[in-house]
């Protein structure tokens, strides 16, 4: 009998702890201010020209922006997750401090785009035009960085730190193992 009361007391305690959280979410749900493909209003918004638009701090989650004219748009601080920007025109766009996780930029025009400080992990840039693009302090997966460096030149190559990639990792030669004296 005491075990039933103890179990009931724990359950009620958990319920009382969660009750304010549940009520808060019911009364005032968290708005993400994101553009989702299933949101019809977001589709209508993006059917207009986005060239040169101020789109700072917006979110594009699983969104298809393929072939869109986004040239000279300001995406500073925006978030792209699993978004498709294939064949999009992002020439001259400001993508400073953007987070673009697992997004596709295949064959996109990134000429003179500014990706300074951007987090571009798991994003793909196959066939993208990158002439004059700035990747200073951008975080890329090593294979994508190498792929971009193969076609980068001038300030784009400098911003991607292509010279540092070619030097790569050089292991210590035999007999110079300072971490394990006596080995090697």
N, C-alpha and C positions, 0 to 999 in steps of 0.2 A: 504494500500500500504506500509506503514511504517513497518507494522508487517511482511510482506513478506520479505522486505529487512533485517530486524532484524533476521529473521529465517535463511535466506540465509547466512548472515554474520556468525552466530553461526555454521552452518554446514561447511562452508569453514574453519573456525578456527579449528574445530575438525579434518578436513581432513588434514590441514597443520601440526597439531600436530602429527597425526598418520603416515603421509607419510614417515618420516625418519625411523620410526620403521619398517614399512612394507618393505621399500626398503632394509633396513639392513638385514632383515630375508630372503629376496629373494636372495640378493647377497651372503650372508654368513650365511647359516642356522646353527642353534645351533646343535652341535653334542653331543649326550648323551654318547657315548662310552659304550653303554649297549648291553647286549646279549639278544635279543628278540627271541622268538620261531619262528617267521616268517622270521628271517634273515638267509638265507641258509649258509652264511659264518660262522655264529656262531655255527651252527650245525656241520659243518665240523671240526671246531677247537676243539670242545669238544668230537669228536669221538676218538681222540688219548688219550693215558694214561695221566691222570692228577696227578698221584701219585708223590708227592714231588715237584710239579711245583710252581713257584712264580706267584701267581695270585692276588697280592696286588692291592687294589683300583679298582677292576673290579665290574661290575654291572650285576646282573642276575635277570631280570624282567620277571615274569611268566615263568620261565625256569624249565624244568624237568631234574633234575640231579639224578633221582632215580636209585639206583643200581650202580652208578659210583664209581670208586676207586679214592678217593680224599685224601687218607691217606698221612700224612706229608706235605700236600700242605700249602702254606702260603697265607691266605685270608685276611691279616691285612687290615683293613679299607674298606673292600668290602661291597657291598650292595645287599641284597637279598630281593625281594618283591614278595610275593605270589609264591615263588619258592618251588619246591618239591625236597626234599633230602631223600625221603623214601628209606630205605634199602641201603643208601649210606655208604661207608666206609670213615669216617672222623677221623680215629684213628691217634692221634698225630698231627692233623692239627692245625695250628695257626689261630684262628678266633678272635684275639684281635681287639677290637673296631669295630667289624662287626655290621652292622644294618641288622637284618633279620626280616622284618615285615611280619606277616601272612604267614610264611613259615612252611613247614611240614618236621619234622625230624623223622617221625614214623619209628621205628625199625632200625634206623641208628646206626652204631657203632661210638660212640663219645668217646671211651676210650682214655684217656690222651689228649683229645682235649683242647685247651686253648680258652675259651670264655671270658677272662678278659675284662671288660669294654664294653661288647657287649650289644646292644639294641635288645632284643628278644621279643618284645611285639606282642601278638596275634599269636605267633609261638607255634606249637604243637610238643611234644616230646614223644608221646605214644609209649611205648615199646623200647625206645632207650637205648642202653648200655652206661652207663655214668661212668664206673669205672675209677677213676683217672682224670676225667675231672675237669677243673678249671673254676668256674663261679664267681670268685672274681669281685665285683662291676658290675656284669651283671644286666640288668634290665629285669625282667620277670613278666608276669602276675601272681598274687598271686595263682590262681588255678594250674598253671603249676609248680610254685615253690614248692607247696605242693606235687604235684604228683611226681616231681623229688626227693624230700626229702624222700618219702616213700621207694625209692630204693637206695638212696645214702648212702655212708659210708665214713669214714676217711676224707681225705682232700676235697673230693667232697662235703660232707655234710657240712663241715666248710665253704667252699667257697659259698655255697648256703644259709648260715646262717640258717640252719634248726633248731637250738636251739631257735632262736628268733621267729620262726613261731609257735612253740608249745606253747610258753608262751602267744602269741596272745594279743588281746585287753581285758582288764578287766575294765568294767564300774565302776564308783564310786558307793559305796554302799549307801543305804538310810541314810540320816542324815549327809552325808559328802559332800553335794553340795556346794562348795565354790564359784561357779559362780553366783548362785541365793540364797543369804542368806535368810533364812526364809522359803525356799521351801524344802521339803524333810525331 
